[in-house]
Structure formats: C-alpha cells, structure tokens
Amino acid sequence: MHPDFRHAHVTPPPEPDSTAPLQATAEAPASQRRDRGRQRIMGHGDFRLILLALIGEAPRHGYELIQSISEAFHGHYSPSPGSIYPLLAQWEQSGHTRIDPSSRGRKRYEITPLGSDLLQDQHAAVGAAFERLRHSARQALKQALRMSSGRA
C-alpha cells in the first residue's frame, strides 16, 4: 500500500479529457456542491491519480484496489465496483495501464511506461491527492467514533 495512503470517502470524478494533463483540484465550497450535505473527500482527479499510483506500486485487479481503499478507511468506506472499474477501463484505453498477460480469471492491471511517466510528471499532484485522502480518512474515522459513542 502506498505509504501516504490512509482512509477516506471517495467520490469518483467525472470522466476527464484523456489528452489533458491530470490535475488534482481543491474542492468547491459546500454551497456549490451538488451532493448537498455530503462532504467530498477528494478533489476532482484525486481518485484517478490514487488508483494509478496503487497500480504503479504493483499490478492489481479491481477487487484488490477496493480492498486497499476499504482497509485505509478501517472498513468505514468501501468504493463501489461502479466507481473503480470504469476508471480502470479509462486507464487501459488511454494506454496508462494494460492487462497483465499472465493474469488468469480476474483482469490484473499493470502500469505501462506511459503511466509511469505520468505519475512521475504528476508527482506533486499524487502526493497532494494522498494528503487530502489521509485527511479525509481521519475525519471519517473521527465521525465514526463520535457516532459510535452517541455524540453525533
């Protein structure tokens, strides 16, 4: 698991233009968000960068990515397959990842040289995404602890 990866609630970003450089952005004020009342854990693009960084550490299949994120949240959040698999398909279609030819059954994604170059170019954005994720995870854990003690 990435050393900077710690718990959070993850909302997938809209499908970006695959030719544009990836950028993690600050989230909009609560009054401008569509999710009314639910706090966004990461800025747009963060989830995509985190998935690519995790794949960059070692080839993984979607379920392993879901488990890694869920473990980071101590089970208080688990991304849905509907948020993970479309992003994995986008990374594959853009040439940043590929299916490991030795994988059997489940598709195991591995990073390509293009994906490694992107991670290297976006090193600061990846670090910032993990920092926001870590902060959000701490907040989610605090909220869960308050709720379990009846102080919500």
Secondary structure, 3 states (H helix, E strand, C coil): CCCCCCCCCCCCCCCCCCCCCCCCCCCCCHHHCCCCCCCCCCCCCHHHHHHHHHHHHCCEEHHHHHHHHHHHCCCCCCCCHHHHHHHHHHHHHCCCEEECCCCCCCCEEEECHHHHHHHHHCHHHHHHHHHHHHHHHHHHHHHHHHHHCCCC
